[in-house]
């Protein structure tokens, strides 16, 4: 990635405030590659990787799986911090899959 990714649905940018990425638009399953690359690059640099979804208005379940996959590979104290609007319903969606028990995944709803 080394910067940005953009298509007609999604924009991924490096975060200017924390180690991580910011997403804007709609995240669907076809974004698996760019999102995985962006997260992998960040995991080499920091203990806490932030994924800011506050600019996302749709997140497909397949895209949610893309987000959780890197968290499975992180070992404490390394973790994935996901900031998301409450409207995406991530807390319920994550809990329904049992991912809310992962030490390496933290969710903050805004």
C-alpha positions as a Python dict, from the first residue, in 0.01 Angstrom:
ca = {
    (1, 'X'): (0, 0, 0),
    (2, 'X'): (265, 249, 108),
    (3, 'X'): (13, 526, 100),
    (4, 'X'): (-336, 507, -30),
    (5, 'X'): (-587, 273, -192),
    (6, 'X'): (-896, 395, -371),
    (7, 'X'): (-1168, 251, -590),
    (8, 'X'): (-1528, 352, -658),
    (9, 'X'): (-1643, 232, -312),
    (10, 'X'): (-1352, 265, -70),
    (11, 'X'): (-1065, 492, 23),
    (12, 'X'): (-791, 362, 256),
    (13, 'X'): (-542, 614, 390),
    (14, 'X'): (-267, 594, 649),
    (15, 'X'): (-378, 752, 975),
    (16, 'X'): (-218, 1087, 1050),
    (17, 'X'): (-275, 1059, 1426),
    (18, 'X'): (-209, 695, 1524),
    (19, 'X'): (-31, 397, 1370),
    (20, 'X'): (-295, 245, 1147),
    (21, 'X'): (-535, 317, 865),
    (22, 'X'): (-854, 514, 805),
    (23, 'X'): (-1128, 382, 579),
    (24, 'X'): (-1399, 583, 405),
    (25, 'X'): (-1700, 455, 211),
    (26, 'X'): (-1816, 97, 171),
    (27, 'X'): (-1599, -205, 258),
    (28, 'X'): (-1686, -526, 74),
    (29, 'X'): (-1521, -864, 25),
    (30, 'X'): (-1327, -757, -284),
    (31, 'X'): (-1127, -522, -63),
    (32, 'X'): (-961, -817, 109),
    (33, 'X'): (-626, -771, -64),
    (34, 'X'): (-573, -397, -12),
    (35, 'X'): (-697, -413, 346),
    (36, 'X'): (-478, -714, 430),
    (37, 'X'): (-173, -539, 282),
    (38, 'X'): (-243, -218, 474),
    (39, 'X'): (-282, -405, 804),
    (40, 'X'): (24, -623, 746),
    (41, 'X'): (239, -316, 683),
    (42, 'X'): (118, -159, 1007),
    (43, 'X'): (170, -475, 1216),
    (44, 'X'): (543, -455, 1147),
    (45, 'X'): (566, -106, 1295),
    (46, 'X'): (362, -90, 1614),
    (47, 'X'): (208, -272, 1909),
    (48, 'X'): (-139, -122, 1857),
    (49, 'X'): (-280, -102, 1506),
    (50, 'X'): (-577, 130, 1472),
    (51, 'X'): (-840, 77, 1204),
    (52, 'X'): (-1062, 383, 1192),
    (53, 'X'): (-1398, 297, 1039),
    (54, 'X'): (-1571, 620, 1144),
    (55, 'X'): (-1593, 718, 776),
    (56, 'X'): (-1748, 384, 674),
    (57, 'X'): (-2123, 359, 616),
    (58, 'X'): (-2133, -8, 507),
    (59, 'X'): (-1918, -302, 616),
    (60, 'X'): (-1993, -642, 464),
    (61, 'X'): (-1960, -949, 685),
    (62, 'X'): (-1685, -1077, 457),
    (63, 'X'): (-1497, -750, 515),
    (64, 'X'): (-1544, -789, 890),
    (65, 'X'): (-1371, -1126, 862),
    (66, 'X'): (-1085, -951, 681),
    (67, 'X'): (-1043, -718, 978),
    (68, 'X'): (-1047, -995, 1236),
    (69, 'X'): (-802, -1224, 1054),
    (70, 'X'): (-495, -1009, 1131),
    (71, 'X'): (-602, -982, 1496),
    (72, 'X'): (-586, -1362, 1515),
    (73, 'X'): (-219, -1347, 1425),
    (74, 'X'): (-126, -1077, 1676),
    (75, 'X'): (12, -1173, 2015),
    (76, 'X'): (-36, -954, 2323),
    (77, 'X'): (65, -687, 2385),
    (78, 'X'): (9, -632, 2013),
    (79, 'X'): (-357, -565, 1928),
    (80, 'X'): (-594, -438, 1664),
    (81, 'X'): (-804, -143, 1778),
    (82, 'X'): (-1114, -87, 1563),
    (83, 'X'): (-1294, 246, 1593),
    (84, 'X'): (-1639, 231, 1433),
    (85, 'X'): (-1970, 414, 1429),
    (86, 'X'): (-2241, 247, 1637),
    (87, 'X'): (-2459, 231, 1325),
    (88, 'X'): (-2239, -48, 1182),
    (89, 'X'): (-2345, -274, 1471),
    (90, 'X'): (-1997, -418, 1508),
    (91, 'X'): (-2023, -501, 1878),
    (92, 'X'): (-2316, -737, 1813),
    (93, 'X'): (-2166, -876, 1494),
    (94, 'X'): (-1832, -946, 1662),
    (95, 'X'): (-1998, -1102, 1969),
    (96, 'X'): (-2219, -1326, 1751),
    (97, 'X'): (-1902, -1488, 1613),
    (98, 'X'): (-1728, -1515, 1949),
    (99, 'X'): (-1458, -1270, 1846),
    (100, 'X'): (-1534, -1043, 2141),
    (101, 'X'): (-1322, -1279, 2355),
    (102, 'X'): (-1006, -1220, 2151),
    (103, 'X'): (-738, -1042, 2356),
    (104, 'X'): (-583, -898, 2041),
    (105, 'X'): (-904, -729, 1919),
    (106, 'X'): (-1052, -417, 2078),
    (107, 'X'): (-1361, -237, 1957),
    (108, 'X'): (-1454, 123, 2029),
    (109, 'X'): (-1793, 235, 1904),
    (110, 'X'): (-1851, 604, 1852),
}
